[in-house]
Amino acid sequence: MLDHIDITVKDLNQSKKFYKELLSVLGINKFTEDVYGIKFYDKKDYIWIGQMITKRFHFAFSAQEKNTLMISII
């Protein structure tokens, strides 16, 4: 299962508008903001959008047991 996604963007205000509209279509309407970025979330998963100098795109997965999760990166 997907646990969370972190995305680094150039323009936080412009990205906030884009992701707010996009994620609302998926039923993700809740969000919180702080000095580091914006966290869009539903019941247990979240997508974090932040403005940083270094580029970063981070996916995190969760599983009930370690051996049930298999990831292939191509």
Backbone bond lengths (Angstrom), bond angles and torsions (degrees), N, CA, C in turn:
res aa  C-N    CA-C-N  psi(-1)  N-CA   C-N-CA  omega(-1)  CA-C   N-CA-C  phi
1 M - - - 1.444 - - 1.524 109.73 -
2 L 1.283 115.17 144.28 1.454 120.33 175.63 1.516 109.18 -74.42
3 D 1.314 117.17 131.41 1.461 121.70 179.97 1.517 110.64 -98.38
4 H 1.340 116.40 -52.36 1.458 119.29 177.91 1.520 111.10 -161.44
5 I 1.335 115.40 163.76 1.460 123.47 177.65 1.525 107.27 -131.52
6 D 1.319 117.20 133.67 1.469 122.67 173.38 1.519 108.03 -114.05
7 I 1.324 117.34 130.25 1.456 122.35 -179.56 1.524 109.03 -128.18
8 T 1.316 116.47 130.56 1.456 121.68 175.47 1.519 108.87 -97.74
9 V 1.329 116.48 135.11 1.463 121.72 -175.88 1.524 110.61 -128.18
10 K 1.342 115.84 162.07 1.469 120.97 177.28 1.523 111.55 -78.61
11 D 1.336 116.56 -46.08 1.460 122.10 -174.93 1.527 108.80 -119.98
12 L 1.314 116.16 104.84 1.458 121.29 -174.84 1.526 112.03 -65.55
13 N 1.328 118.17 -41.65 1.467 120.88 -178.81 1.522 111.72 -65.17
14 Q 1.320 117.24 -44.46 1.460 120.98 178.85 1.533 110.30 -65.95
15 S 1.312 117.11 -41.58 1.460 121.36 179.79 1.523 111.49 -66.57
16 K 1.316 117.25 -35.77 1.460 120.94 177.92 1.529 110.09 -59.04
17 K 1.311 117.30 -46.27 1.472 121.18 179.36 1.528 110.49 -61.38
18 F 1.334 116.26 -46.08 1.466 121.35 -179.07 1.526 111.40 -61.19
19 Y 1.336 117.04 -53.41 1.461 120.38 -176.10 1.528 112.13 -69.85
20 K 1.308 117.96 -32.12 1.464 120.63 177.36 1.527 110.14 -60.98
21 E 1.326 116.62 -44.94 1.463 121.22 178.97 1.528 111.23 -69.15
22 L 1.332 116.65 -45.79 1.466 121.17 -178.94 1.524 111.68 -61.90
23 L 1.314 116.79 -49.56 1.462 120.52 -175.09 1.522 112.58 -71.90
24 S 1.329 118.39 -25.90 1.462 120.05 177.12 1.524 110.97 -64.11
25 V 1.329 116.79 -31.72 1.465 121.10 176.16 1.529 110.03 -63.66
26 L 1.321 117.07 -31.68 1.468 122.40 179.07 1.529 112.47 -87.76
27 G 1.333 116.49 2.70 1.462 120.53 178.57 1.512 114.15 86.34
28 I 1.318 117.88 11.90 1.467 121.62 178.47 1.525 107.06 -100.75
29 N 1.326 115.94 97.22 1.464 121.33 -174.57 1.521 114.07 -111.71
30 K 1.313 117.40 -11.12 1.459 120.37 -179.18 1.518 109.81 -88.00
31 F 1.333 115.90 142.06 1.452 119.13 174.73 1.521 110.05 -155.49
32 T 1.316 114.59 154.77 1.459 121.94 173.38 1.523 107.48 -129.38
33 E 1.318 115.82 153.37 1.462 121.20 179.60 1.524 109.99 -127.62
34 D 1.322 115.34 148.29 1.459 121.63 169.81 1.520 107.61 -146.73
35 V 1.306 117.31 -170.59 1.466 120.39 -176.71 1.527 112.61 -67.64
36 Y 1.317 117.96 -17.42 1.459 121.71 -177.35 1.521 113.93 -92.05
37 G 1.336 117.41 -23.21 1.452 119.54 -179.12 1.511 112.89 161.14
38 I 1.326 114.70 -157.03 1.452 122.99 -176.06 1.522 108.15 -126.04
39 K 1.306 116.33 133.84 1.460 121.85 178.75 1.530 107.96 -114.63
40 F 1.337 116.40 112.99 1.457 123.17 174.33 1.521 106.47 -94.51
41 Y 1.331 118.38 135.44 1.462 118.74 -175.23 1.520 112.60 -149.87
42 D 1.334 113.94 159.56 1.455 121.37 169.32 1.525 106.62 -119.25
43 K 1.301 119.12 -143.82 1.468 121.35 -173.77 1.522 114.20 -62.47
44 K 1.348 117.83 -39.99 1.466 118.38 -177.99 1.522 114.30 -141.63
45 D 1.308 118.30 -16.43 1.455 121.98 -178.55 1.523 110.01 -102.60
46 Y 1.338 116.05 158.17 1.462 117.93 177.07 1.524 111.94 -148.61
47 I 1.313 114.15 159.28 1.461 123.09 173.20 1.516 106.37 -123.79
48 W 1.330 115.82 122.50 1.458 121.33 -179.33 1.527 109.01 -105.95
49 I 1.332 116.65 130.06 1.457 123.06 177.94 1.525 106.93 -116.48
50 G 1.323 117.37 123.46 1.454 120.50 -178.51 1.515 111.79 -139.08
51 Q 1.301 114.76 157.33 1.462 120.84 178.72 1.514 108.00 -107.36
52 M 1.334 115.47 115.92 1.469 121.02 -178.69 1.513 109.70 -137.17
53 I 1.298 115.32 167.21 1.465 120.39 177.44 1.521 110.24 -73.95
54 T 1.328 117.17 -45.09 1.466 119.98 -179.71 1.521 109.65 -83.52
55 K 1.326 116.09 141.26 1.460 120.49 178.47 1.516 108.89 -79.37
56 R 1.309 114.60 139.76 1.453 118.86 -176.55 1.524 109.51 -153.58
57 F 1.312 115.17 138.34 1.461 122.17 173.28 1.513 104.73 -139.98
58 H 1.306 117.81 118.04 1.458 122.07 -169.37 1.525 109.46 -130.14
59 F 1.338 116.89 126.21 1.457 123.22 172.25 1.521 107.74 -110.36
60 A 1.314 117.84 139.27 1.462 121.22 173.93 1.521 108.93 -128.41
61 F 1.327 115.70 134.65 1.453 121.61 -179.33 1.517 109.43 -114.87
62 S 1.314 115.61 158.07 1.459 119.98 174.93 1.522 109.23 -131.56
63 A 1.309 115.87 152.25 1.462 122.01 178.01 1.521 108.20 -148.34
64 Q 1.311 115.92 152.74 1.464 119.24 179.42 1.527 111.60 -68.61
65 E 1.329 116.19 -34.60 1.456 121.22 178.15 1.518 109.58 -130.04
66 K 1.315 117.00 141.31 1.462 122.23 -176.95 1.533 113.11 -56.04
67 N 1.325 117.54 -41.39 1.461 120.68 -176.05 1.529 113.93 -76.84
68 T 1.336 119.18 -2.47 1.469 121.23 179.41 1.526 111.84 -92.09
69 L 1.305 117.89 -5.86 1.457 121.71 -178.08 1.522 110.04 -105.70
70 M 1.324 116.66 120.82 1.460 121.31 178.16 1.519 107.99 -127.37
71 I 1.311 116.25 128.06 1.460 121.10 -177.79 1.526 109.20 -124.04
72 S 1.312 116.23 133.28 1.459 121.65 174.10 1.518 108.31 -116.98
73 I 1.310 116.08 129.49 1.453 121.37 176.71 1.511 107.81 -114.70
74 I 1.327 115.74 123.14 1.457 120.44 -177.77 1.506 109.38 -111.05
